[in-house]
Amino acid sequence: MAKKLTEHIDDLPEERKAIINRLRRIEGQLRGIQRMIIEEKPCVEVLTQLSAARNAMQQACVEIIKKNMYKCIRESTNTDKNIEELEKLVSALINLAPSTNS
């Protein structure tokens, strides 16, 4: 029988476990926000929690990109594949930056 996704977590390296735990906390935040909406909590409270969840997701994205960039750099042999991967990561990081078009 195939393992459930959660059963694979014990086999992961510590840095991957850390990101999974971070994503689980975010998931909990989002469930809490859903509950706030169902319970008709004040708009300001909901928006405050949405902002916190967005910031947490942005930090998770930055951590994932940072770890992958370091991995590409460590493994770099200046191959086209590694250069292409670094370019994709830099592009993803730029897309995470807050928009200045207001």
Steps between C-alpha positions, in 0.01 A plus 500: 500500500630848414609732778292807578669832435526566873689173551776621268581800719705297748730398215571859390815699576462754782485803270207348308324410825538863606333630183219243534444616859496862383240415234289315757498810722385705201233241427380540860494878458284464189257266677479754782419776250224285349359451849517877561297562184241237596475658847466846340801647679573869432648574158812659649579185698455280191716728287769508770513120502500484119794738495687285752430185295615673181823606670555148631449355152736755351767404755448131417550582131818692574639212708427247227656719230802580718570134573466409133726786391768388745462143371539617138804706590662213693438262212585757238717385219387786278287265298210641305261301723635657822502849349142452380394378847663800669326734256164340584567536873602865466186564293283334768666712768437817303136404456470470880616857553220739591372691200598866487222577251248670725 
